[in-house]
């Protein structure tokens, strides 16, 4: 299951939901909470964070966060509000990617991952 950060577009959330993915939304459930609280909520509920905020990488790696949740950071916003949802769905279907214990950076034409030590 995913946790859409406050900056993740609602049309992308709805697009993913319509395609069978369970997504909780900070915008809908806890607007205005800090990044640290988002990380804590995601960790406690075993959710993968969807975000356009690169600060999550800094919080996890620079501050050596223990057992952080997985994060998917989107670098490209595209031209449509559904773009991020479409990009993620395409990646999920075509590549069978595993997001467990990783910080994943997704761009329009590629992705890269950094896995956390266990």
Secondary structure as UniProt FT lines:
FT   STRAND          2..4
FT   TURN            6..7
FT   HELIX           10..18
FT   TURN            19..20
FT   STRAND          23..25
FT   HELIX           26..29
FT   TURN            31..32
FT   HELIX           35..44
FT   TURN            45..46
FT   STRAND          48..51
FT   HELIX           55..57
FT   HELIX           58..62
FT   TURN            63..64
FT   TURN            66..67
FT   STRAND          71..74
FT   TURN            81..82
FT   HELIX           83..95
FT   TURN            100..101
FT   STRAND          102..106
FT   STRAND          111..115
//
